[in-house]
Amino acid sequence: MYRKSIAIGYTFKQETDNISVIEDVHMIIPHLERAVTYRFANRNKGSNKLPVCGAVANFITKNSETLGNPIFVGFDTADFLRMLGLGCARDQVYLSPELWLLRKQEVIDLSFSDSDVSIEKLLPELGVQFSGEDKKSFDKLIKGWKPFKDAERDGKLAFLLGSMFRVWG
């Protein structure tokens, strides 16, 4: 079941009326042995590419037969799916309502937002299980880390934490 999960990292901006809009998305899909990144800077209105939300929806749709109903692993994943769905609606790109509107989508939220301890404080504690080069890589990844500032970094961290928690099997 967890094999078909997707590690996600994303950035967003606040637009007028406090509406959050996805800017960049980085997804790591272990089952496909693939990582993809979609950046707003490469997909603005002057480009002939789908907007970021549309590109993500297109990727999920193209791979739906292989991935089935994937579990999204990341930080504030329910918010990500809501912003993704609203972005697709705004851009007139289809995204299955089951993924975002009906809340049937399973997510693993690594933010631990219902905990007394923030993920930023937990990360150094989780790093004790690494040694050597793995420990150096982990420490570099979490140094000064704040969520939603770098989609690729968040995606890599979500993947690494998912590996620690044996999400990928």
Contacts in CASP RR format, 6 or more apart in sequence:
PFRMAT RR
TARGET T0000
AUTHOR 0000-0000-0000
METHOD contacts of the structure
MODEL  1
MYRKSIAIGYTFKQETDNISVIEDVHMIIPHLERAVTYRFANRNKGSNKL
PVCGAVANFITKNSETLGNPIFVGFDTADFLRMLGLGCARDQVYLSPELW
LLRKQEVIDLSFSDSDVSIEKLLPELGVQFSGEDKKSFDKLIKGWKPFKD
AERDGKLAFLLGSMFRVWG
1 71 0 8 1.000
2 71 0 8 1.000
2 166 0 8 1.000
2 167 0 8 1.000
2 168 0 8 1.000
2 169 0 8 1.000
3 30 0 8 1.000
3 31 0 8 1.000
3 168 0 8 1.000
3 169 0 8 1.000
4 31 0 8 1.000
4 66 0 8 1.000
4 67 0 8 1.000
4 68 0 8 1.000
4 69 0 8 1.000
4 70 0 8 1.000
4 71 0 8 1.000
5 30 0 8 1.000
5 31 0 8 1.000
5 70 0 8 1.000
5 71 0 8 1.000
5 72 0 8 1.000
5 73 0 8 1.000
5 108 0 8 1.000
5 167 0 8 1.000
5 168 0 8 1.000
6 27 0 8 1.000
6 28 0 8 1.000
6 29 0 8 1.000
6 67 0 8 1.000
6 70 0 8 1.000
6 71 0 8 1.000
6 72 0 8 1.000
6 73 0 8 1.000
7 27 0 8 1.000
7 28 0 8 1.000
7 29 0 8 1.000
7 30 0 8 1.000
7 73 0 8 1.000
7 74 0 8 1.000
7 155 0 8 1.000
7 156 0 8 1.000
7 158 0 8 1.000
7 159 0 8 1.000
7 162 0 8 1.000
8 25 0 8 1.000
8 26 0 8 1.000
8 27 0 8 1.000
8 72 0 8 1.000
8 73 0 8 1.000
8 74 0 8 1.000
8 77 0 8 1.000
8 80 0 8 1.000
8 154 0 8 1.000
8 155 0 8 1.000
8 158 0 8 1.000
9 25 0 8 1.000
9 26 0 8 1.000
9 27 0 8 1.000
9 74 0 8 1.000
9 75 0 8 1.000
9 80 0 8 1.000
9 151 0 8 1.000
9 152 0 8 1.000
9 154 0 8 1.000
9 155 0 8 1.000
9 158 0 8 1.000
10 22 0 8 1.000
10 23 0 8 1.000
10 24 0 8 1.000
10 25 0 8 1.000
10 26 0 8 1.000
10 80 0 8 1.000
10 83 0 8 1.000
10 148 0 8 1.000
10 151 0 8 1.000
10 154 0 8 1.000
11 22 0 8 1.000
11 23 0 8 1.000
11 24 0 8 1.000
11 148 0 8 1.000
11 149 0 8 1.000
11 150 0 8 1.000
11 151 0 8 1.000
11 154 0 8 1.000
12 20 0 8 1.000
12 21 0 8 1.000
12 22 0 8 1.000
12 23 0 8 1.000
12 83 0 8 1.000
12 148 0 8 1.000
13 20 0 8 1.000
13 21 0 8 1.000
13 23 0 8 1.000
14 20 0 8 1.000
14 21 0 8 1.000
15 21 0 8 1.000
19 86 0 8 1.000
20 79 0 8 1.000
20 83 0 8 1.000
21 83 0 8 1.000
21 87 0 8 1.000
22 52 0 8 1.000
22 53 0 8 1.000
22 56 0 8 1.000
22 80 0 8 1.000
22 83 0 8 1.000
22 84 0 8 1.000
22 87 0 8 1.000
23 39 0 8 1.000
23 40 0 8 1.000
23 52 0 8 1.000
23 151 0 8 1.000
24 37 0 8 1.000
24 38 0 8 1.000
24 39 0 8 1.000
24 40 0 8 1.000
24 52 0 8 1.000
24 151 0 8 1.000
24 152 0 8 1.000
25 37 0 8 1.000
25 38 0 8 1.000
25 52 0 8 1.000
25 55 0 8 1.000
25 56 0 8 1.000
25 151 0 8 1.000
26 35 0 8 1.000
26 36 0 8 1.000
26 37 0 8 1.000
26 151 0 8 1.000
26 152 0 8 1.000
26 154 0 8 1.000
26 155 0 8 1.000
26 156 0 8 1.000
27 35 0 8 1.000
27 36 0 8 1.000
27 37 0 8 1.000
27 56 0 8 1.000
27 59 0 8 1.000
27 155 0 8 1.000
28 34 0 8 1.000
28 35 0 8 1.000
28 155 0 8 1.000
28 156 0 8 1.000
28 158 0 8 1.000
28 159 0 8 1.000
29 35 0 8 1.000
29 36 0 8 1.000
29 63 0 8 1.000
29 67 0 8 1.000
29 70 0 8 1.000
30 159 0 8 1.000
30 168 0 8 1.000
31 66 0 8 1.000
31 67 0 8 1.000
32 63 0 8 1.000
32 66 0 8 1.000
32 67 0 8 1.000
36 59 0 8 1.000
37 151 0 8 1.000
37 152 0 8 1.000
38 52 0 8 1.000
38 55 0 8 1.000
38 56 0 8 1.000
39 52 0 8 1.000
39 151 0 8 1.000
40 51 0 8 1.000
40 52 0 8 1.000
42 49 0 8 1.000
43 49 0 8 1.000
43 50 0 8 1.000
43 51 0 8 1.000
43 52 0 8 1.000
43 55 0 8 1.000
49 55 0 8 1.000
50 58 0 8 1.000
50 91 0 8 1.000
50 93 0 8 1.000
51 87 0 8 1.000
51 91 0 8 1.000
51 93 0 8 1.000
53 83 0 8 1.000
53 84 0 8 1.000
53 85 0 8 1.000
53 87 0 8 1.000
53 88 0 8 1.000
53 90 0 8 1.000
53 91 0 8 1.000
53 93 0 8 1.000
53 95 0 8 1.000
54 87 0 8 1.000
54 88 0 8 1.000
54 91 0 8 1.000
54 93 0 8 1.000
54 95 0 8 1.000
56 84 0 8 1.000
57 84 0 8 1.000
57 85 0 8 1.000
57 88 0 8 1.000
57 93 0 8 1.000
57 94 0 8 1.000
57 95 0 8 1.000
58 93 0 8 1.000
60 67 0 8 1.000
60 70 0 8 1.000
60 95 0 8 1.000
60 99 0 8 1.000
61 94 0 8 1.000
61 95 0 8 1.000
61 96 0 8 1.000
69 98 0 8 1.000
69 104 0 8 1.000
69 105 0 8 1.000
69 106 0 8 1.000
71 105 0 8 1.000
71 106 0 8 1.000
71 107 0 8 1.000
71 108 0 8 1.000
71 167 0 8 1.000
72 80 0 8 1.000
72 81 0 8 1.000
72 105 0 8 1.000
72 106 0 8 1.000
72 107 0 8 1.000
72 108 0 8 1.000
73 107 0 8 1.000
73 108 0 8 1.000
73 110 0 8 1.000
73 158 0 8 1.000
73 159 0 8 1.000
73 161 0 8 1.000
73 162 0 8 1.000
73 167 0 8 1.000
74 80 0 8 1.000
74 107 0 8 1.000
74 108 0 8 1.000
74 109 0 8 1.000
74 110 0 8 1.000
74 111 0 8 1.000
74 154 0 8 1.000
74 155 0 8 1.000
74 158 0 8 1.000
74 161 0 8 1.000
75 109 0 8 1.000
75 110 0 8 1.000
75 111 0 8 1.000
75 119 0 8 1.000
75 147 0 8 1.000
75 148 0 8 1.000
75 154 0 8 1.000
75 158 0 8 1.000
76 109 0 8 1.000
76 111 0 8 1.000
76 113 0 8 1.000
76 147 0 8 1.000
76 148 0 8 1.000
77 107 0 8 1.000
77 108 0 8 1.000
77 109 0 8 1.000
78 103 0 8 1.000
78 107 0 8 1.000
78 109 0 8 1.000
81 99 0 8 1.000
81 100 0 8 1.000
81 105 0 8 1.000
81 107 0 8 1.000
82 100 0 8 1.000
84 95 0 8 1.000
84 99 0 8 1.000
84 100 0 8 1.000
85 95 0 8 1.000
85 99 0 8 1.000
85 100 0 8 1.000
85 101 0 8 1.000
86 100 0 8 1.000
87 93 0 8 1.000
88 94 0 8 1.000
88 95 0 8 1.000
89 95 0 8 1.000
98 104 0 8 1.000
98 105 0 8 1.000
99 105 0 8 1.000
108 162 0 8 1.000
108 165 0 8 1.000
108 167 0 8 1.000
110 119 0 8 1.000
110 158 0 8 1.000
110 161 0 8 1.000
110 162 0 8 1.000
111 119 0 8 1.000
111 147 0 8 1.000
112 118 0 8 1.000
112 119 0 8 1.000
112 122 0 8 1.000
119 147 0 8 1.000
120 145 0 8 1.000
120 146 0 8 1.000
123 142 0 8 1.000
123 145 0 8 1.000
124 142 0 8 1.000
126 161 0 8 1.000
126 164 0 8 1.000
127 135 0 8 1.000
127 138 0 8 1.000
127 139 0 8 1.000
127 142 0 8 1.000
129 164 0 8 1.000
130 137 0 8 1.000
130 138 0 8 1.000
138 160 0 8 1.000
141 153 0 8 1.000
141 156 0 8 1.000
141 157 0 8 1.000
141 160 0 8 1.000
142 157 0 8 1.000
145 153 0 8 1.000
145 157 0 8 1.000
147 154 0 8 1.000
148 154 0 8 1.000
162 168 0 8 1.000
END
